[in-house]
Amino acid sequence: MEEMSLEEAFHVLDEITDSLEKEDISLEESFMAYKKGMDLLKLCSDRIDRVEKKVLVLNGEGELDEF
């Protein structure tokens, strides 16, 4: 799961959401899907946080500042 790109993780999260919306999913399957979804969500959140910390913006004086 760590090697997964953000796009792939979002795609899997969409699939998990779709599976949880089905009426024929068992309670055990739904708990496992929910846990996997929460783990993926944390992975995505951590990666986005790291990217945000690295983003630089151009200030009014033409210098780069961290976002």
C-alpha positions in Angstrom: 0.0 0.0 0.0 2.9 2.4 0.7 4.0 2.2 -3.0 0.6 3.2 -4.2 0.3 6.7 -5.8 -2.3 9.1 -4.6 -4.3 8.6 -7.7 -4.3 4.8 -7.2 -5.2 5.2 -3.5 -8.2 7.5 -4.4 -9.3 4.9 -7.0 -9.2 2.1 -4.4 -11.1 4.4 -2.0 -13.8 4.9 -4.6 -14.0 1.1 -5.1 -14.3 0.6 -1.3 -17.1 3.2 -1.1 -18.9 1.5 -3.9 -18.6 -1.9 -2.2 -19.9 -0.5 1.1 -23.0 0.8 -0.7 -24.0 -2.6 -1.9 -26.7 -4.3 0.0 -25.2 -7.8 -0.3 -22.0 -7.1 1.6 -21.7 -8.9 4.9 -21.0 -7.1 8.2 -17.5 -8.7 8.4 -16.7 -7.6 4.9 -17.9 -4.1 5.5 -15.7 -3.8 8.6 -12.7 -5.0 6.7 -13.4 -2.7 3.8 -13.9 0.2 6.3 -10.5 -0.5 8.0 -8.7 -0.7 4.6 -10.4 2.6 3.6 -9.4 4.3 6.8 -5.8 3.1 6.4 -5.7 4.4 2.8 -7.2 7.7 3.9 -4.5 8.1 6.5 -1.8 7.3 3.9 -3.3 9.9 1.5 -3.5 12.5 4.3 0.1 11.9 5.3 1.3 12.3 1.8 -0.7 15.4 1.1 0.7 16.9 4.4 4.2 16.2 3.3 3.7 17.8 -0.1 2.1 20.9 1.5 5.1 21.4 3.7 7.4 21.4 0.6 5.4 23.8 -1.5 7.0 27.1 -2.1 5.2 30.3 -3.0 6.5 33.5 -4.6 6.0 36.4 -2.2 5.5 40.1 -3.2 9.2 40.8 -3.4 9.8 37.9 -5.8 11.4 35.6 -3.2 10.4 32.1 -2.4 8.7 31.3 0.9 7.5 28.0 2.2 3.8 27.6 2.0 
